[in-house]
């Protein structure tokens, strides 16, 4: 069993991931963590992300948001992302495995801990810039997701992976709307 990375190594890998996402993903995928280690990384990143969301709510002045709701939402979104990266990528001829997808999602969650920290500072120092920051964060998420998925599954065309991500997202929203309609819940507002 290899030793856990130091904070300096994590920051260096985060910088590499942001500057060269496919290279960063390749480094993450080469790590020999085993499935248990990958689940542990996934869980740690998820727990830290949940606390980050709670700090964001405090910075926004939002009160009375149940931690269990935040945890369920974050965990559900991460598990759906994990399943989509693995199954949709394989359906399109990708060569990635479940353990690799697990590492990828754990690493995306970890990288976004830094994004959350910056968002909290933006909320406290320059609140009007928060909307722009959120759009940039979403663009960064898509960029990392496309590059990581391409690296995991051995896809060459980032454009095709991007199209696949968009189609998978639309498909998932449609399925959740269909399932939600059985319970009177909608993922998308009626007028959207």
C-alpha positions as CSV (number, residue, x, y, z in Angstrom):
1,X,0.0,0.0,0.0
2,X,1.5,3.3,-1.0
3,X,1.6,6.3,1.3
4,X,-1.0,9.1,1.0
5,X,0.1,12.1,-0.9
6,X,1.3,15.2,1.0
7,X,-0.4,18.5,0.8
8,X,2.4,19.9,-1.4
9,X,1.9,17.0,-3.8
10,X,-1.9,17.5,-3.9
11,X,-1.4,21.2,-4.6
12,X,1.1,20.4,-7.4
13,X,-1.3,17.8,-8.9
14,X,-4.1,20.4,-8.7
15,X,-2.0,22.9,-10.6
16,X,-1.1,20.3,-13.2
17,X,-4.8,19.3,-13.5
18,X,-5.9,22.9,-14.1
19,X,-3.1,23.6,-16.6
20,X,-3.1,20.3,-18.4
21,X,-6.3,18.3,-17.4
22,X,-5.6,15.2,-19.4
23,X,-2.1,14.9,-18.0
24,X,-3.5,15.5,-14.5
25,X,-6.1,12.8,-15.1
26,X,-3.4,10.4,-16.3
27,X,-1.4,10.9,-13.1
28,X,-4.6,10.3,-11.0
29,X,-5.4,7.1,-13.0
30,X,-1.9,5.7,-12.6
31,X,-2.2,5.9,-8.8
32,X,-2.5,2.4,-7.3
33,X,-5.0,3.0,-4.6
34,X,-7.1,-0.1,-5.1
35,X,-10.9,0.1,-5.0
36,X,-11.0,0.6,-1.2
37,X,-8.5,3.4,-1.4
38,X,-10.5,5.0,-4.3
39,X,-13.7,4.8,-2.3
40,X,-11.9,6.3,0.7
41,X,-10.7,9.3,-1.4
42,X,-14.2,9.6,-2.9
43,X,-15.7,9.7,0.6
44,X,-13.1,12.2,2.0
45,X,-13.5,14.6,-1.0
46,X,-17.3,14.3,-0.7
47,X,-17.3,15.0,3.1
48,X,-15.0,18.0,2.7
49,X,-17.2,19.2,-0.2
50,X,-20.3,19.0,2.0
51,X,-18.6,21.2,4.6
52,X,-17.5,23.6,1.9
53,X,-21.1,24.0,0.8
54,X,-22.1,24.6,4.4
55,X,-19.4,27.4,4.6
56,X,-20.7,28.8,1.3
57,X,-24.2,29.0,2.8
58,X,-22.8,30.8,5.9
59,X,-21.0,33.2,3.6
60,X,-24.3,33.9,1.8
61,X,-26.1,34.3,5.0
62,X,-28.4,31.3,4.3
63,X,-29.6,29.7,7.5
64,X,-31.5,26.5,8.4
65,X,-30.2,24.4,5.5
66,X,-30.2,20.8,6.7
67,X,-26.8,19.2,6.5
68,X,-28.4,15.9,5.6
69,X,-30.1,17.5,2.6
70,X,-26.7,19.0,1.5
71,X,-25.0,15.6,2.0
72,X,-27.7,13.7,0.1
73,X,-27.6,16.1,-2.8
74,X,-23.8,16.1,-3.0
75,X,-23.5,12.3,-2.7
76,X,-26.3,11.7,-5.2
77,X,-24.8,14.0,-7.7
78,X,-21.4,12.5,-7.3
79,X,-22.7,8.9,-7.6
80,X,-24.8,9.8,-10.7
81,X,-21.6,11.4,-12.2
82,X,-19.7,8.3,-11.4
83,X,-22.2,6.0,-13.1
84,X,-22.5,8.3,-16.1
85,X,-18.7,8.6,-16.7
86,X,-18.3,4.8,-16.4
87,X,-21.4,3.5,-18.2
88,X,-21.9,6.2,-20.9
89,X,-18.2,6.1,-21.7
90,X,-18.2,2.4,-22.1
91,X,-21.4,2.5,-24.2
92,X,-19.6,4.7,-26.7
93,X,-16.6,2.3,-26.9
94,X,-14.5,3.7,-24.1
95,X,-11.9,1.5,-22.4
96,X,-12.1,2.9,-18.9
97,X,-13.1,0.8,-15.9
98,X,-15.2,1.6,-12.8
99,X,-12.2,2.1,-10.5
100,X,-10.8,4.7,-12.9
101,X,-14.1,6.5,-13.0
102,X,-14.2,6.4,-9.2
103,X,-10.7,8.0,-9.1
104,X,-11.8,10.6,-11.6
105,X,-14.9,11.7,-9.7
106,X,-13.0,11.7,-6.4
107,X,-10.3,14.0,-8.0
108,X,-12.9,16.3,-9.6
109,X,-14.5,16.7,-6.1
110,X,-11.1,17.3,-4.6
111,X,-10.1,20.0,-7.2
112,X,-13.4,21.7,-6.6
113,X,-12.6,22.1,-2.9
114,X,-10.1,24.8,-4.0
115,X,-12.8,26.3,-6.2
116,X,-15.2,26.3,-3.2
117,X,-12.5,28.1,-1.1
118,X,-12.1,30.8,-3.8
119,X,-15.9,31.1,-4.0
120,X,-16.2,31.8,-0.3
121,X,-13.6,34.5,-0.6
122,X,-15.4,36.0,-3.5
123,X,-18.7,35.9,-1.6
124,X,-17.1,37.7,1.4
125,X,-14.9,40.2,-0.5
126,X,-16.8,40.9,-3.8
127,X,-20.3,39.5,-3.7
128,X,-21.4,41.1,-7.1
129,X,-18.8,38.9,-8.8
130,X,-20.4,35.7,-7.5
131,X,-22.5,35.1,-10.6
132,X,-19.6,35.5,-13.0
133,X,-17.5,33.2,-10.7
134,X,-20.3,30.5,-10.8
135,X,-20.4,30.6,-14.6
136,X,-16.6,30.3,-14.7
137,X,-16.7,27.4,-12.2
138,X,-19.3,25.6,-14.3
139,X,-17.2,26.0,-17.4
140,X,-14.1,24.7,-15.5
141,X,-16.2,21.7,-14.3
142,X,-17.2,20.9,-17.9
143,X,-13.6,21.3,-19.2
144,X,-12.3,19.0,-16.5
145,X,-15.1,16.5,-17.0
146,X,-14.6,16.3,-20.8
147,X,-10.8,16.0,-20.5
148,X,-10.9,13.4,-17.6
149,X,-13.5,11.3,-19.4
150,X,-11.5,11.4,-22.6
151,X,-8.4,10.3,-20.7
152,X,-10.2,7.6,-18.8
153,X,-11.8,6.0,-21.8
154,X,-9.0,6.7,-24.4
155,X,-11.1,9.0,-26.5
156,X,-9.1,11.4,-28.8
157,X,-11.8,13.9,-29.7
158,X,-12.7,16.4,-27.0
159,X,-15.5,17.7,-29.1
160,X,-17.2,14.4,-29.3
161,X,-16.7,13.8,-25.6
162,X,-18.3,17.2,-24.9
163,X,-21.2,16.3,-27.2
164,X,-21.6,13.0,-25.3
165,X,-21.5,14.8,-21.9
166,X,-24.2,17.2,-23.1
167,X,-26.4,14.4,-24.5
168,X,-25.9,12.3,-21.4
169,X,-26.9,15.3,-19.2
170,X,-30.0,15.9,-21.3
171,X,-30.9,12.2,-21.1
172,X,-30.4,12.1,-17.4
173,X,-32.6,15.2,-16.9
174,X,-35.3,13.7,-19.0
175,X,-35.2,10.4,-17.1
176,X,-35.3,12.2,-13.7
177,X,-38.2,14.4,-14.9
178,X,-40.1,11.3,-15.9
179,X,-39.4,9.6,-12.6
180,X,-40.0,12.8,-10.7
181,X,-43.4,13.3,-12.4
182,X,-44.5,10.1,-10.7
183,X,-44.0,11.9,-7.4
184,X,-44.9,15.4,-8.5
185,X,-41.3,16.6,-8.6
186,X,-39.5,18.2,-11.5
187,X,-35.8,18.6,-12.1
188,X,-36.4,21.5,-14.5
189,X,-38.9,24.3,-13.8
190,X,-42.1,24.1,-16.0
191,X,-41.2,27.3,-17.9
192,X,-37.6,26.5,-18.6
